[in-house]
Amino acid sequence: MPVFQESSNAARDLRILPSRAPPLPRLSLRPSDYSTNTEGNREVVVIGAGPSGLFLTLLLARYGITNSSLLCLDAKPGTLKAGQADGLQPRTLEVLQSLGIAGEIISEGCHMEEVAFWNPVNPGSGAKAAKGIERTNFAPDVAVPARFPFEITIHQGRIERILQENLDLYAPKNTIRRSHRFLEYTVDDTQPDFPILVKYEYDLADGTTKQGSVRTKYLVGADGARSLVRKCMGLELEGETSDHIWGVCDFVADTDFPDIRKRCAVHSNSGSVMVIPREQIATGEYLTRLYVQVPGEVASDLGGTDKKAADKKRRGAVTLDYIFEQARSVFAPYSVKIKEGTKPDWWAAYQIGQRMTPKFSARTPDGVDRVFIVGDACHTHSPKAGQGMNVSMMDSYNLAWKLVHSLHGLTPGATSGAAADPVLETFEEERRDVARQLIEFDTKFSHMFSGQIGSTDVEATGLTHEEFLRVFSEGSGFTSGCGLHYKPSRLLIRPLVEPLFNTFRFPQGDPLSGALTPGRRLINVEVKRYADANTRHLQDEMPSIGRYHVLVLASNDLLDKSGASQSAIQSSIDIIQKFPTGVVNLMVIHPLEERFEWTDVPPSLKTFAEMRTYGLAKSEDAYEIFDVSKEEGLIAVIRPDGYVSMLSPLSGSELVEDYFNSCLVRI
């Protein structure tokens, strides 16, 4: 006779599966509901499955655009095998962590926490050799507060594989179609619900080529610097390509250079080199990437009046042997070579260019922005500051939630009958400004890096080590991604100076250190969850699931039934219920040291935010970091990509409602 009788239901079988982010609610018609829908129609088609395109496809699927609604076409037969981007900045790591896919990258990537600066030997320094290079400084690689205070280098193909594996949890295997080459798009309003006709070609098993087409509501070009989507939009990259040519190589190093496992900026009288340590590979050895400046006189006798053709010839004249010949000249008296018995993973020659398009979107005749470009399709730059993959992926991060909110009928523009969606329009406003800042910084930084410290060359006049170090350190806020500051818009509202609030103190501290500021990311802090007394990272409590968060920082009067804190909590709950269910989450942080019962606070708090109510952690004080008074408290709205949208006193909940009226539909 059994001691106990077991019973269960089918739902229990799901407990062993990986957890999945919940899709956003949908108020609009689904594709299958359209009378004009056919199997060949999509809501979004993405061209390109590099980091920006693959990341966008993953985010769209996680937010709810999946199954037959989503398609990604990529010309390559598979993920990247060698070369190209390899660095992830702190803000990108925060975003990947918020998606639950940063673990392998953080545990197995190469961390860069310190940068070494090497310069020509100073004759007065007492060094033994009169020529050569010497280390002049160390500096933090990330000079601003960050949850992950380092860069990580890891193979781009590995990152793509991680994104692909996570995509497979949310979308069918054929969502990405490899070896499919985009040809063109046209606008055909005979099917106004799916007005963009995308044409492509692909190879059959017998070696022949076949053409196909698909209709879509929205098209996103993530197809690189030679983007055909951009060309079809009638746009071109605008800017300049410098005369500086660099060689780059990934290899296992055999060297006596002491800082080969650190990021290094090396300037010598023979030129410049940047050292980027890479991850450990399957053999147990460690890769190193060298960026080696090619002197201007290389292949200068190739002749020709066409600069583009001449530059191509100069790049073509750079060989692997030449890259290492030049590297040895720069590193002298140290030696560097490819380890015997190994072969380079990849090498190339490239020319620095800082260019961007005047627009990142195109409007169809119905007045809607339906075509977008992200990543290298709309901005290109040098790899020196480690920005390429990061800025490109953050383009996609900015666009994805806005696009899904519009498609799901969650934004006012999507349901009001207006042509353009004002929330979706902010993508171009915000990311063009970021691209402009990127071009400006990269132009200055790469120009200085390509110069010679102390050189009398006209281009490098006045370049000193101190000036180079200053530009590097001051640029850390931008290069890390942690200092990004979006400008005011309908999604980002500066604190209003109202008569009722003239005595209220809004945060005034340094935004880089965490002071709450509209347009800045919410910095990570540790908090102690009240329900289970677990210490949590606040960023982990706001995963990237496409939702807004109302963050109430209660004041010391939390337990006062008639106080401002309880009134703000109840008002916030009432406001949230006026908008689509599940699109806005409530979070509460309190400053109290004493314990209290759920019965001491509004009953609805436990219902709406039992596992999103926090006290202060032992390690740090969220109020001090956020620069919020414990006597006054504050309400902050955090938008789906983790940026502070607006701030309000506890007594100003009507401002919170006004904000949501501008970016969400009411129900």
C-alpha positions as CSV (number, residue, x, y, z in Angstrom):
1,M,0.0,0.0,0.0
2,P,1.5,3.4,-1.0
3,V,2.4,5.8,1.8
4,F,1.1,8.7,-0.2
5,Q,-0.9,9.2,-3.4
6,E,0.6,11.6,-6.0
7,S,-1.5,13.8,-8.3
8,S,-0.3,16.5,-10.7
9,N,-1.4,18.4,-13.7
10,A,0.1,18.9,-17.2
11,A,1.4,22.3,-16.3
12,R,4.0,20.7,-14.1
13,D,5.8,19.4,-17.2
14,L,6.7,23.0,-18.0
15,R,8.7,23.5,-14.8
16,I,11.8,21.8,-16.3
17,L,11.9,24.0,-19.4
18,P,14.1,27.2,-19.5
19,S,12.2,30.3,-18.3
20,R,10.9,32.6,-21.0
21,A,10.2,36.3,-21.0
22,P,6.4,37.0,-21.3
23,P,5.4,38.7,-24.6
24,L,3.8,42.1,-24.5
25,P,0.0,42.3,-24.5
26,R,-1.5,43.0,-27.9
27,L,-4.5,45.3,-28.6
28,S,-4.1,45.4,-32.4
29,L,-5.2,42.8,-35.0
30,R,-2.9,39.9,-35.4
31,P,-1.6,39.1,-38.9
32,S,-4.0,36.2,-39.3
33,D,-6.9,38.6,-38.7
34,Y,-6.3,40.7,-41.8
35,S,-8.5,39.9,-44.8
36,T,-5.5,40.5,-47.1
37,N,-3.1,38.3,-45.1
38,T,-1.4,35.5,-46.9
39,E,1.3,33.1,-45.8
40,G,3.9,35.3,-47.3
41,N,3.2,38.4,-45.2
42,R,5.2,39.5,-42.2
43,E,5.0,42.3,-39.7
44,V,8.8,42.8,-39.6
45,V,11.5,41.7,-42.0
46,V,15.1,42.2,-40.9
47,I,17.9,42.2,-43.5
48,G,21.2,41.0,-42.0
49,A,22.0,38.6,-39.1
50,G,25.1,40.2,-37.8
51,P,25.1,41.5,-34.2
52,S,22.6,44.3,-34.8
53,G,20.2,42.3,-37.0
54,L,20.3,39.2,-34.9
55,F,19.9,41.2,-31.7
56,L,16.9,43.0,-33.1
57,T,15.3,39.8,-34.3
58,L,15.8,38.3,-30.9
59,L,14.3,41.3,-29.1
60,L,11.3,41.4,-31.4
61,A,10.7,37.7,-30.8
62,R,11.0,38.1,-27.0
63,Y,8.6,41.0,-27.0
64,G,5.9,39.1,-29.0
65,I,6.6,39.4,-32.8
66,T,7.2,35.7,-33.6
67,N,6.0,32.7,-35.6
68,S,4.8,33.9,-39.0
69,S,5.1,37.6,-38.1
70,L,8.9,37.8,-38.2
71,L,11.6,37.0,-40.8
72,C,15.3,37.7,-41.0
73,L,17.2,37.3,-44.3
74,D,21.0,37.0,-44.2
75,A,23.4,36.6,-47.1
76,K,26.0,34.6,-45.1
77,P,25.7,30.9,-44.8
78,G,26.2,31.0,-41.0
79,T,27.5,33.0,-38.1
80,L,30.9,34.7,-38.2
81,K,33.9,32.4,-38.0
82,A,36.8,34.9,-37.6
83,G,37.6,38.6,-37.3
84,Q,35.5,41.8,-37.1
85,A,34.1,43.1,-33.8
86,D,35.2,41.5,-30.5
87,G,34.6,44.0,-27.7
88,L,31.6,44.5,-25.4
89,Q,31.3,47.7,-23.3
90,P,29.8,47.9,-19.7
91,R,26.4,49.2,-20.8
92,T,26.1,46.4,-23.4
93,L,26.9,43.9,-20.7
94,E,24.1,45.4,-18.5
95,V,21.6,44.9,-21.3
96,L,22.7,41.4,-22.1
97,Q,22.5,40.6,-18.3
98,S,18.9,42.0,-18.3
99,L,18.1,39.5,-21.0
100,G,19.7,36.6,-19.0
101,I,22.3,35.9,-21.7
102,A,25.4,37.5,-20.3
103,G,26.6,34.5,-18.2
104,E,28.9,32.8,-20.8
105,I,30.2,36.1,-22.1
106,I,31.2,37.3,-18.6
107,S,32.6,34.0,-17.4
108,E,34.6,33.1,-20.5
109,G,35.4,36.4,-22.2
110,C,38.6,38.3,-21.6
111,H,38.1,41.2,-19.1
112,M,40.0,44.4,-19.6
113,E,40.1,46.5,-16.4
114,E,43.3,48.4,-17.0
115,V,45.0,50.1,-19.9
116,A,48.7,50.5,-20.2
117,F,50.2,53.5,-22.1
118,W,53.6,53.1,-23.8
119,N,55.5,56.0,-25.4
120,P,58.9,56.8,-26.8
121,V,61.7,56.6,-24.3
122,N,62.4,59.9,-22.7
123,P,66.1,60.6,-22.9
124,G,66.0,62.1,-19.4
125,S,64.1,59.2,-17.8
126,G,67.2,57.2,-16.9
127,A,66.2,54.3,-19.1
128,K,69.0,52.1,-20.3
129,A,68.2,52.3,-24.0
130,A,68.3,55.6,-25.7
131,K,65.7,54.3,-28.2
132,G,62.6,52.3,-28.0
133,I,59.5,52.6,-25.8
134,E,58.7,52.7,-22.1
135,R,55.5,52.4,-20.0
136,T,54.4,55.8,-18.9
137,N,51.0,55.2,-17.3
138,F,48.3,52.8,-16.2
139,A,44.6,53.9,-16.3
140,P,41.3,52.2,-15.6
141,D,39.7,50.9,-18.8
142,V,36.3,52.1,-17.5
143,A,36.6,55.4,-15.6
144,V,32.9,55.8,-14.6
145,P,30.8,53.9,-12.1
146,A,29.4,50.7,-13.8
147,R,28.0,47.4,-12.7
148,F,30.6,45.7,-14.9
149,P,33.7,48.0,-14.6
150,F,35.5,46.4,-17.5
151,E,35.3,45.7,-21.2
152,I,35.1,42.1,-22.5
153,T,36.6,40.8,-25.6
154,I,35.2,37.6,-27.1
155,H,34.6,36.3,-30.6
156,Q,31.8,38.0,-32.5
157,G,30.7,34.6,-33.9
158,R,30.3,33.3,-30.3
159,I,28.1,36.3,-29.4
160,E,26.0,35.6,-32.5
161,R,25.7,31.9,-31.5
162,I,24.5,32.9,-28.0
163,L,21.9,35.2,-29.6
164,Q,20.8,32.5,-32.0
165,E,20.4,29.9,-29.2
166,N,18.2,32.3,-27.2
167,L,16.2,33.2,-30.3
168,D,15.4,29.5,-30.8
169,L,13.5,29.6,-27.5
170,Y,11.1,32.2,-28.9
171,A,10.8,31.8,-32.6
172,P,10.7,29.0,-35.2
173,K,14.1,27.7,-36.5
174,N,13.4,29.1,-40.0
175,T,13.0,32.7,-38.7
176,I,16.5,33.4,-39.9
177,R,17.0,32.3,-43.5
178,R,20.7,32.0,-44.3
179,S,22.2,32.4,-47.8
180,H,19.3,34.7,-48.7
181,R,20.4,37.8,-50.5
182,F,18.3,41.0,-50.3
183,L,17.8,42.6,-53.8
184,E,15.5,45.5,-53.3
185,Y,12.3,46.7,-51.7
186,T,9.4,48.6,-53.3
187,V,6.3,50.2,-51.8
188,D,3.1,48.7,-53.2
189,D,-0.1,50.1,-51.7
190,T,-2.4,47.5,-53.3
191,Q,-2.1,45.7,-49.9
192,P,-2.0,48.7,-47.5
193,D,-1.7,46.5,-44.4
194,F,1.6,45.1,-45.8
195,P,2.8,47.8,-48.2
196,I,6.5,46.9,-48.5
197,L,7.4,44.3,-51.0
198,V,10.9,42.8,-50.4
199,K,12.6,40.9,-53.1
200,Y,15.5,38.5,-52.5
201,E,17.4,35.5,-54.1
202,Y,18.8,32.3,-52.7
203,D,20.8,29.3,-54.0
204,L,19.2,25.9,-54.5
205,A,20.9,22.6,-53.9
206,D,21.6,22.1,-57.6
207,G,23.6,25.3,-57.7
208,T,20.9,27.4,-59.5
209,T,19.5,30.6,-58.1
210,K,15.9,31.4,-57.4
211,Q,14.2,34.6,-56.5
212,G,11.5,35.1,-53.9
213,S,9.5,37.9,-52.3
214,V,7.7,38.7,-49.1
215,R,5.4,41.5,-48.0
216,T,5.9,43.3,-44.7
217,K,4.6,46.1,-42.6
218,Y,8.1,47.2,-41.5
219,L,11.6,46.6,-43.0
220,V,14.8,47.0,-41.0
221,G,18.2,47.1,-42.7
222,A,21.0,45.7,-40.6
223,D,23.1,44.8,-43.6
224,G,26.3,46.6,-42.9
225,A,28.3,49.5,-44.3
226,R,27.5,48.5,-47.9
227,S,23.8,48.3,-47.1
228,L,21.5,47.7,-50.0
229,V,18.5,48.7,-47.9
230,R,20.1,52.1,-47.3
231,K,20.7,52.4,-51.1
232,C,17.0,51.6,-51.8
233,M,16.1,54.3,-49.3
234,G,18.1,56.8,-51.4
235,L,20.6,57.5,-48.6
236,E,24.3,57.5,-48.6
237,L,26.9,57.5,-45.8
238,E,28.3,61.1,-45.5
239,G,31.6,62.0,-44.1
240,E,35.3,61.5,-44.7
241,T,37.8,58.6,-44.9
242,S,41.2,59.5,-43.5
243,D,44.5,58.7,-45.0
244,H,45.5,56.5,-42.0
245,I,45.6,52.8,-42.9
246,W,45.9,50.1,-40.2
247,G,46.6,46.4,-40.2
248,V,44.8,44.1,-37.8
249,C,45.6,40.5,-36.8
250,D,44.2,38.0,-34.3
251,F,46.9,35.5,-33.3
252,V,48.6,33.6,-30.5
253,A,51.6,35.7,-29.5
254,D,55.2,34.8,-28.7
255,T,56.6,38.0,-27.2
256,D,58.6,39.4,-24.3
257,F,56.4,42.6,-24.2
258,P,55.3,42.7,-20.6
259,D,51.8,44.0,-21.0
260,I,50.6,41.7,-23.9
261,R,47.6,40.6,-21.7
262,K,46.5,44.2,-21.1
263,R,44.9,46.7,-23.4
264,C,47.7,48.9,-24.5
265,A,48.1,52.1,-26.4
266,V,51.6,52.0,-27.8
267,H,53.2,55.1,-29.5
268,S,56.7,55.0,-30.8
269,N,58.8,56.9,-33.2
270,S,58.0,54.2,-35.8
271,G,54.3,54.4,-35.4
272,S,51.4,53.2,-33.2
273,V,50.0,49.9,-32.1
274,M,46.9,49.1,-30.0
275,V,47.0,45.8,-28.1
276,I,43.7,44.1,-27.4
277,P,43.9,40.9,-25.3
278,R,41.4,38.2,-26.4
279,E,39.8,35.2,-24.9
280,Q,41.3,31.7,-24.2
281,I,40.7,29.3,-27.1
282,A,40.2,25.6,-27.2
283,T,43.9,24.8,-27.3
284,G,44.3,26.5,-23.9
285,E,46.2,29.4,-25.5
286,Y,45.2,33.0,-25.5
287,L,44.5,35.2,-28.6
288,T,45.9,38.7,-29.0
289,R,44.6,41.3,-31.4
290,L,47.0,43.9,-32.7
291,Y,46.0,47.1,-34.5
292,V,49.2,48.3,-36.4
293,Q,49.4,51.6,-38.0
294,V,50.7,51.5,-41.6
295,P,53.1,54.4,-42.3
296,G,51.9,56.8,-44.9
297,E,54.8,56.0,-47.3
298,V,53.7,52.4,-47.8
299,A,52.8,51.9,-51.5
300,S,52.8,55.7,-52.0
301,D,54.3,55.1,-55.5
302,L,51.2,53.4,-56.8
303,G,50.1,56.5,-58.6
304,G,46.6,57.2,-60.0
305,T,44.4,60.3,-59.5
306,D,41.4,58.5,-58.2
307,K,41.7,58.6,-54.4
308,K,39.3,55.7,-53.8
309,A,41.2,53.5,-56.2
310,A,44.6,54.6,-54.8
311,D,43.5,53.9,-51.2
312,K,42.3,50.4,-52.3
313,K,45.7,49.8,-53.8
314,R,47.4,50.9,-50.6
315,R,45.3,48.6,-48.5
316,G,45.9,45.8,-50.9
317,A,49.7,46.3,-50.6
318,V,49.6,45.5,-46.8
319,T,50.6,41.9,-46.2
320,L,50.7,39.9,-43.0
321,D,54.5,40.0,-43.1
322,Y,54.4,43.7,-43.4
323,I,52.0,44.1,-40.4
324,F,54.4,42.2,-38.2
325,E,57.5,43.9,-39.6
326,Q,55.9,47.2,-38.6
327,A,54.7,45.8,-35.2
328,R,58.3,44.8,-34.4
329,S,59.5,48.3,-35.3
330,V,57.0,49.9,-32.9
331,F,57.6,47.3,-30.1
332,A,61.4,47.6,-30.2
333,P,63.4,46.7,-28.1
334,Y,60.7,44.0,-27.4
335,S,60.0,41.3,-29.9
336,V,56.6,40.0,-31.1
337,K,55.8,37.2,-33.5
338,I,53.2,34.5,-34.2
339,K,53.8,31.5,-31.9
340,E,55.5,28.7,-33.7
341,G,53.1,25.9,-34.7
342,T,50.0,28.3,-34.8
343,K,48.4,30.3,-37.6
344,P,46.7,33.6,-37.3
345,D,43.0,33.4,-36.9
346,W,42.4,36.4,-39.1
347,W,44.1,39.5,-40.5
348,A,43.1,42.5,-42.7
349,A,43.9,46.0,-43.6
350,Y,41.4,48.8,-43.2
351,Q,41.1,52.5,-43.5
352,I,39.6,54.8,-40.9
353,G,36.4,56.5,-41.9
354,Q,33.8,58.4,-39.9
355,R,30.5,58.6,-41.8
356,M,26.8,58.5,-41.1
357,T,23.5,58.9,-43.0
358,P,21.4,62.0,-42.6
359,K,18.4,59.9,-41.8
360,F,17.8,56.5,-40.1
361,S,14.3,55.9,-41.4
362,A,12.2,56.3,-44.5
363,R,8.5,57.2,-44.7
364,T,6.1,55.5,-47.1
365,P,3.3,57.4,-48.9
366,D,0.8,56.6,-46.1
367,G,2.9,58.9,-43.8
368,V,4.4,56.1,-41.7
369,D,8.0,55.5,-41.0
370,R,8.2,51.9,-42.2
371,V,11.9,51.4,-43.2
372,F,14.7,51.7,-40.7
373,I,18.5,51.1,-40.7
374,V,20.6,50.2,-37.8
375,G,24.3,49.6,-37.1
376,D,26.9,50.0,-39.8
377,A,24.2,50.6,-42.3
378,C,23.8,54.1,-40.9
379,H,27.1,54.9,-39.2
380,T,30.7,53.7,-39.6
381,H,33.9,54.6,-37.7
382,S,37.3,53.2,-36.6
383,P,37.5,50.2,-34.2
384,K,39.9,52.1,-31.8
385,A,37.3,52.9,-29.1
386,G,35.6,49.6,-29.2
387,Q,32.2,51.0,-30.2
388,G,31.1,49.2,-33.4
389,M,29.2,46.2,-32.1
390,N,28.0,48.1,-29.0
391,V,26.5,51.1,-30.7
392,S,25.0,48.9,-33.4
393,M,23.3,46.6,-30.9
394,M,22.1,49.5,-28.9
395,D,20.4,50.9,-32.0
396,S,18.4,47.7,-32.1
397,Y,17.7,47.8,-28.4
398,N,16.3,51.3,-28.8
399,L,14.2,50.4,-31.9
400,A,12.8,47.0,-30.8
401,W,10.5,48.0,-28.0
402,K,9.2,51.0,-29.8
403,L,8.4,49.0,-32.9
404,V,6.6,46.3,-30.9
405,H,4.6,48.8,-28.9
406,S,3.4,50.3,-32.1
407,L,2.6,47.0,-33.8
408,H,0.7,45.8,-30.7
409,G,-1.4,48.9,-30.6
410,L,0.0,50.1,-27.3
411,T,1.0,53.6,-28.4
412,P,-1.4,56.5,-29.0
413,G,-0.3,56.9,-32.6
414,A,-1.0,53.3,-33.3
415,T,-4.7,53.7,-32.5
416,S,-5.5,57.4,-33.0
417,G,-5.7,57.2,-36.8
418,A,-2.6,59.4,-37.1
419,A,-0.2,58.4,-39.8
420,A,3.1,58.6,-38.0
421,D,3.6,57.0,-34.5
422,P,5.3,59.7,-32.4
423,V,6.8,57.1,-30.0
424,L,8.4,55.2,-32.9
425,E,9.6,58.5,-34.4
426,T,11.9,59.0,-31.4
427,F,14.2,56.2,-32.6
428,E,15.7,58.3,-35.3
429,E,15.9,61.4,-33.0
430,E,17.7,59.6,-30.3
431,R,20.0,57.3,-32.3
432,R,21.1,59.9,-34.8
433,D,22.3,62.1,-32.0
434,V,24.3,59.1,-30.5
435,A,25.8,58.5,-34.0
436,R,26.8,62.1,-34.2
437,Q,28.5,62.0,-30.8
438,L,30.2,58.7,-31.9
439,I,31.6,60.2,-35.1
440,E,32.9,63.3,-33.2
441,F,34.6,61.3,-30.5
442,D,36.0,58.7,-32.9
443,T,37.4,61.4,-35.2
444,K,39.2,63.0,-32.4
445,F,40.4,59.8,-30.7
446,S,41.6,58.0,-33.9
447,H,43.3,61.1,-35.2
448,M,45.2,61.4,-31.9
449,F,46.0,57.7,-31.9
450,S,47.3,57.8,-35.4
451,G,49.6,60.7,-34.5
452,Q,53.0,60.5,-32.8
453,I,53.5,61.6,-29.2
454,G,55.8,64.6,-29.4
455,S,56.0,64.5,-33.2
456,T,56.7,67.7,-35.1
457,D,54.3,66.4,-37.8
458,V,51.7,69.0,-38.7
459,E,48.8,66.7,-38.1
460,A,50.1,65.7,-34.7
461,T,51.3,69.1,-33.5
462,G,50.8,69.6,-29.8
463,L,50.0,65.9,-29.2
464,T,51.4,64.9,-25.8
465,H,50.9,61.8,-23.7
466,E,49.0,63.9,-21.2
467,E,46.5,65.2,-23.8
468,F,46.0,61.6,-25.2
469,L,45.4,60.3,-21.7
470,R,42.9,63.1,-20.9
471,V,40.9,62.4,-24.1
472,F,40.9,58.7,-23.3
473,S,39.7,59.2,-19.7
474,E,37.2,61.9,-20.4
475,G,35.6,59.8,-23.2
476,S,35.0,56.9,-20.9
477,G,31.4,58.0,-20.1
478,F,30.6,57.8,-23.8
479,T,32.7,54.8,-24.8
480,S,31.4,52.7,-21.9
481,G,27.8,53.5,-22.9
482,C,27.1,54.5,-19.3
483,G,27.2,58.2,-19.9
484,L,24.7,58.3,-22.8
485,H,22.2,61.1,-22.3
486,Y,19.2,61.2,-24.6
487,K,17.7,64.6,-25.2
488,P,14.2,65.7,-24.0
489,S,11.2,64.3,-26.1
490,R,7.8,63.0,-25.4
491,L,9.6,60.0,-23.9
492,L,12.0,62.0,-21.7
493,I,10.7,64.9,-19.7
494,R,12.8,67.3,-17.7
495,P,11.6,68.1,-14.2
496,L,8.9,70.8,-14.3
497,V,9.2,73.9,-12.1
498,E,5.7,74.2,-10.8
499,P,4.5,76.5,-8.0
500,L,3.4,73.5,-5.9
501,F,6.8,72.0,-6.2
502,N,9.0,75.0,-5.8
503,T,10.4,73.7,-2.5
504,F,11.0,70.2,-3.7
505,R,14.6,69.1,-4.3
506,F,15.1,67.1,-7.5
507,P,18.3,65.2,-7.8
508,Q,21.2,67.5,-8.5
509,G,24.2,65.2,-8.2
510,D,26.5,63.7,-10.9
511,P,24.4,61.6,-13.3
512,L,27.4,59.4,-14.0
513,S,27.5,58.5,-10.3
514,G,23.8,57.6,-10.3
515,A,21.8,60.8,-9.6
516,L,18.4,60.2,-11.2
517,T,18.3,62.3,-14.4
518,P,15.8,62.0,-17.3
519,G,17.6,60.7,-20.4
520,R,20.2,58.8,-18.4
521,R,20.2,55.1,-17.7
522,L,19.1,53.9,-14.2
523,I,22.4,52.9,-12.6
524,N,22.5,49.6,-10.8
525,V,22.2,49.5,-7.0
526,E,21.8,46.7,-4.5
527,V,18.5,46.6,-2.6
528,K,17.0,44.1,-0.1
529,R,13.7,42.6,-1.3
530,Y,11.2,42.9,1.5
531,A,9.1,39.7,0.9
532,D,12.0,37.3,1.2
533,A,14.9,39.4,2.6
534,N,17.1,38.6,-0.4
535,T,19.7,41.1,-1.6
536,R,19.0,41.9,-5.3
537,H,20.5,44.0,-8.1
538,L,17.9,46.6,-9.1
539,Q,18.7,46.2,-12.8
540,D,17.9,42.5,-12.5
541,E,14.5,43.4,-11.1
542,M,13.8,45.3,-14.3
543,P,14.5,42.7,-17.0
544,S,14.3,43.7,-20.7
545,I,10.7,42.6,-21.3
546,G,9.4,45.8,-23.0
547,R,7.6,47.2,-19.9
548,Y,7.7,50.6,-18.2
549,H,8.3,50.7,-14.5
550,V,7.0,53.3,-12.0
551,L,9.6,53.4,-9.3
552,V,8.3,55.0,-6.1
553,L,11.1,55.9,-3.7
554,A,9.1,56.3,-0.5
555,S,10.0,58.8,2.2
556,N,10.4,58.3,5.9
557,D,6.6,58.7,6.3
558,L,5.9,55.3,4.6
559,L,4.0,54.0,7.7
560,D,1.9,57.1,8.0
561,K,-1.6,56.2,6.6
562,S,-2.2,59.8,5.6
563,G,1.4,60.5,4.5
564,A,2.7,61.3,1.0
565,S,4.3,57.9,0.5
566,Q,1.2,55.8,0.9
567,S,-0.7,58.3,-1.2
568,A,1.9,58.1,-4.0
569,I,1.8,54.3,-3.9
570,Q,-2.0,54.1,-4.1
571,S,-2.1,56.8,-6.8
572,S,0.5,55.0,-8.9
573,I,-1.5,51.7,-8.7
574,D,-4.6,53.6,-9.8
575,I,-2.7,55.1,-12.7
576,I,-1.2,51.8,-13.8
577,Q,-4.7,50.2,-14.1
578,K,-5.7,52.9,-16.6
579,F,-3.3,51.5,-19.2
580,P,-3.0,48.1,-20.9
581,T,-2.6,45.3,-18.3
582,G,1.0,44.2,-17.9
583,V,2.7,47.1,-19.7
584,V,3.6,49.1,-16.6
585,N,5.0,47.5,-13.4
586,L,5.2,49.1,-10.0
587,M,8.3,49.1,-7.9
588,V,8.8,50.5,-4.4
589,I,11.9,51.3,-2.4
590,H,11.7,52.5,1.2
591,P,14.4,53.9,3.5
592,L,13.1,52.4,6.8
593,E,15.4,50.4,9.0
594,E,12.6,49.0,11.2
595,R,10.5,46.1,10.1
596,F,6.8,46.5,9.3
597,E,3.9,44.3,8.3
598,W,2.0,44.3,5.0
599,T,-1.0,45.5,6.9
600,D,0.9,48.7,7.7
601,V,1.0,49.8,4.0
602,P,-1.8,50.0,1.4
603,P,-3.3,46.5,0.8
604,S,-2.9,46.8,-2.9
605,L,0.9,47.1,-2.6
606,K,1.2,43.4,-1.8
607,T,-1.1,42.5,-4.6
608,F,0.7,44.6,-7.3
609,A,4.3,44.6,-6.1
610,E,4.9,42.0,-3.4
611,M,8.2,40.8,-5.1
612,R,9.1,44.3,-6.3
613,T,9.1,46.1,-2.9
614,Y,12.6,46.7,-1.4
615,G,14.5,48.2,1.5
616,L,18.1,49.3,1.6
617,A,20.9,46.8,1.2
618,K,23.8,46.6,3.7
619,S,26.4,47.4,1.1
620,E,25.0,50.6,-0.4
621,D,22.3,53.2,0.1
622,A,20.1,53.6,-3.0
623,Y,18.8,57.0,-1.9
624,E,22.4,58.4,-1.6
625,I,23.3,57.0,-5.0
626,F,20.1,58.3,-6.7
627,D,20.5,61.6,-4.8
628,V,17.0,61.4,-3.4
629,S,16.1,62.9,0.0
630,K,14.7,60.3,2.4
631,E,12.5,63.1,3.9
632,E,10.9,63.8,0.5
633,G,11.1,60.7,-1.6
634,L,10.3,60.8,-5.3
635,I,8.5,59.0,-8.2
636,A,10.6,58.0,-11.3
637,V,9.3,56.5,-14.5
638,I,11.8,54.1,-16.1
639,R,11.1,53.3,-19.8
640,P,11.5,49.8,-21.3
641,D,15.2,50.2,-22.2
642,G,16.2,51.2,-18.7
643,Y,16.4,55.0,-19.1
644,V,14.9,57.4,-16.7
645,S,11.9,59.0,-18.4
646,M,10.6,61.5,-15.9
647,L,10.7,62.5,-12.2
648,S,8.0,63.7,-9.9
649,P,7.5,64.6,-6.2
650,L,5.5,62.0,-4.3
651,S,2.6,64.5,-4.5
652,G,2.8,64.9,-8.3
653,S,1.3,61.6,-9.4
654,E,-0.8,63.5,-12.0
655,L,2.4,64.2,-13.8
656,V,3.0,60.5,-14.1
657,E,-0.4,60.0,-15.6
658,D,0.1,62.8,-18.1
659,Y,3.4,61.1,-19.1
660,F,1.8,57.8,-19.8
661,N,-1.1,59.5,-21.7
662,S,1.6,60.7,-24.2
663,C,3.1,57.2,-24.8
664,L,0.5,54.6,-24.0
665,V,-3.2,54.1,-24.9
666,R,-5.7,54.1,-22.1
667,I,-8.1,51.2,-21.6
